[in-house]
């Protein structure tokens, strides 16, 4: 006798009107409260008019990474059920979460965060020029490793994929973490600030140097001491040396 079978989460079971015994919901709620994801297997039963009935239940969980508990303000967007997602968010200290989100809804949530999330403060020099004290919108970075994360990775400001993730997630991301250790996220954030600050230092150094040296190069002091200077090479060398100083960068010590 041929039977049809389906396997998936509770939403899929509801879509196929799967029959559940009285004790199943209690077991599922217990598993979900323990931060476990639910997978159900249902098969058709000829005695019940080929309706689907639950044949097996599975509780799947991933260990909570120690490094996932601090460093950066976060949101969690999960396709898992709300009870499991809340339990995981609580265990790692994530204050904001959304559960039961489909792949296309993840992209919509990213767009919502970009327009309604907390805005980063503007640099001090922009405030001195009378500009707004915060950016026009929230800058969102997302970390994902699955096929269902690809649409959101492509639409956010900074897409970060984990190296062991799916190929489509890797191709949609701006950065790829070679290690699955989430501490590398904090290193990436710290290093990006160091690089950006170095760019500003190089710009200011080149500007100040040329401001002083260009008049000498055009011969302002030539009548007094016959001194001339080509400022370009010295400025370039100093900027290059300043940039090479990034080789001395060391990963920040993270207290978890």
C-alpha positions in Angstrom: 0.0 0.0 0.0 1.4 3.4 -1.0 1.3 6.2 1.5 2.1 9.9 1.2 4.3 11.5 3.7 5.2 15.1 4.6 7.8 16.4 7.0 8.2 19.9 8.3 7.1 22.3 11.1 3.8 22.9 12.7 2.7 25.4 10.1 3.1 22.8 7.4 1.0 20.3 9.4 -1.8 22.9 9.8 -1.8 23.6 6.1 -2.4 19.9 5.4 -5.0 19.5 8.3 -2.8 16.9 10.0 -4.5 15.0 12.9 -2.8 15.3 16.3 -3.4 13.2 19.3 -4.2 14.9 22.6 -0.8 14.5 24.1 1.2 15.9 21.1 0.6 19.6 21.7 1.8 19.2 25.4 5.0 17.5 24.3 5.6 20.1 21.6 5.1 23.0 24.0 7.6 21.4 26.4 10.2 21.1 23.7 9.7 24.6 22.5 10.1 26.1 25.9 13.5 24.3 26.1 14.6 26.2 22.9 14.2 23.2 20.6 12.9 23.4 17.0 10.1 21.1 16.1 10.0 18.7 13.1 7.0 16.5 12.5 6.5 13.6 10.2 3.0 12.8 9.0 1.7 10.0 6.8 -1.7 9.3 5.3 -4.0 6.8 7.0 -6.4 4.8 4.8 -8.7 4.1 7.8 -9.2 7.9 8.2 -9.9 8.6 4.5 -6.2 9.1 3.6 -5.9 12.0 6.0 -2.5 12.8 7.4 -1.7 11.7 10.9 1.5 12.4 12.9 3.8 9.4 12.7 6.9 10.8 14.4 8.1 13.9 16.2 11.6 15.3 16.4 13.1 18.0 18.6 16.2 19.6 17.1 18.5 22.1 18.9 21.8 23.8 18.3 24.1 24.7 21.1 24.1 28.3 22.1 27.5 29.9 21.3 29.2 31.4 24.3 30.3 34.4 22.2 26.8 35.2 21.1 26.0 36.9 24.4 27.6 40.3 24.1 29.2 43.2 22.2 26.7 44.6 19.7 23.0 45.5 19.9 21.1 42.8 18.0 17.8 41.7 16.6 16.9 38.1 16.0 14.8 37.2 12.9 14.0 33.5 12.8 11.8 31.3 10.8 11.3 29.1 13.9 8.3 29.1 16.1 7.8 31.9 18.6 8.2 29.9 21.7 11.6 28.4 20.6 12.8 31.7 19.3 11.9 33.5 22.5 13.7 30.9 24.6 16.9 31.2 22.4 16.7 35.0 22.5 16.4 35.0 26.3 19.3 32.6 26.7 21.7 35.0 24.8 20.2 38.3 25.9 18.7 39.5 22.7 16.0 42.0 23.6 14.2 42.1 20.2 13.1 39.2 18.1 10.7 38.1 15.4 9.7 34.5 14.9 7.9 32.5 12.2 9.4 34.8 9.5 9.5 33.5 5.9 12.5 34.4 3.6 10.8 37.2 1.8 9.5 38.5 5.1 13.1 38.7 6.4 13.9 41.1 3.6 10.8 43.2 4.5 11.9 43.3 8.1 15.3 44.5 7.2 13.8 47.3 5.2 11.6 48.2 8.2 14.6 48.3 10.5 16.5 50.5 8.0 13.7 53.1 8.2 12.5 52.7 11.8 15.5 51.3 13.8 17.8 53.3 16.0 19.9 55.7 14.0 23.7 56.0 14.5 24.9 59.3 15.8 26.6 61.5 13.1 30.3 62.3 13.4 31.2 65.3 15.6 32.5 67.3 12.7 29.1 67.0 10.9 27.3 68.2 14.0 29.7 71.2 14.1 28.6 72.1 10.6 25.0 72.2 11.7 24.0 68.8 10.2 21.7 66.4 11.9 23.0 64.7 15.0 22.1 61.3 13.6 22.1 59.5 10.3 19.0 59.7 8.1 18.3 56.0 8.6 19.4 53.0 10.6 22.5 51.1 9.2 21.7 47.4 9.3 24.1 44.5 9.2 22.8 40.9 8.9 24.5 37.6 9.6 23.1 34.5 7.9 24.2 31.2 6.5 21.2 29.6 4.8 19.3 29.8 1.5 16.4 31.5 3.3 18.8 34.3 4.4 19.9 35.2 0.9 17.1 37.8 0.1 17.8 39.6 3.4 21.6 39.5 2.9 21.2 41.0 -0.5 19.0 44.0 0.6 20.7 45.1 3.9 23.5 47.5 4.2 26.2 45.0 5.2 25.6 41.3 4.5 27.8 38.9 6.5 27.8 35.2 5.6 29.4 32.4 7.6 31.9 30.4 5.5 30.3 27.1 6.2 26.9 28.4 4.9 25.1 27.8 1.6 26.6 29.0 -1.7 23.7 31.4 -2.4 24.2 33.0 1.0 27.9 33.4 0.4 27.2 35.0 -3.0 24.7 37.5 -1.5 27.0 38.7 1.3 29.5 41.6 1.4 31.7 39.8 3.9 32.4 36.1 4.5 33.5 34.9 7.9 36.0 32.1 7.4 35.3 30.9 11.0 31.9 30.1 12.5 33.1 31.6 15.8 30.9 34.7 16.3 33.7 36.5 18.0 35.0 37.3 14.5 31.9 39.6 14.1 33.3 41.8 16.9 36.7 41.7 15.3 35.2 42.7 12.0 33.4 45.6 13.6 36.5 46.8 15.5 38.8 46.4 12.4 36.4 48.4 10.2 36.5 51.3 12.7 40.3 51.2 12.8 40.4 51.3 9.0 38.0 54.1 8.7 39.8 56.1 11.4 43.1 55.5 9.6 41.6 56.9 6.4 40.5 60.0 8.2 44.0 60.4 9.7 45.7 60.0 6.3 43.3 62.5 4.8 44.0 65.1 7.5 47.8 64.5 7.4 47.9 64.9 3.6 45.8 68.0 3.8 47.9 69.7 6.5 51.1 68.6 4.9 50.2 70.0 1.5 48.7 73.1 3.0 52.2 73.9 4.4 54.4 72.4 1.7 52.6 73.6 -1.5 53.6 77.3 -0.9 57.2 76.2 -0.5 57.0 74.1 -3.6 55.8 77.0 -5.7 58.8 79.1 -4.5 57.4 81.4 -1.7 60.6 81.1 0.3 62.9 80.6 -2.7 64.2 84.2 -2.6 65.3 83.9 1.0 67.0 80.5 1.0 66.6 79.2 -2.5 64.5 76.4 -1.0 62.0 74.4 -3.0 60.1 71.2 -2.2 58.1 68.7 -4.1 55.5 67.8 -1.5 53.8 65.1 -3.5 56.2 62.2 -2.9 56.7 63.0 0.8 52.9 63.1 1.4 52.4 59.9 -0.5 55.1 58.1 1.4 53.8 59.3 4.8 50.2 58.1 3.9 51.5 54.7 2.7 53.5 54.3 5.9 50.5 55.3 8.0 48.4 52.7 6.2 51.0 50.0 6.6 50.7 50.6 10.3 47.5 48.6 10.2 49.6 45.5 10.0 50.2 46.0 13.7 46.5 45.5 14.3 45.6 43.0 17.0 42.2 41.4 17.7 40.5 43.0 20.7 40.3 41.0 23.9 36.7 40.0 24.4 35.4 39.4 27.9 32.4 37.1 27.7 
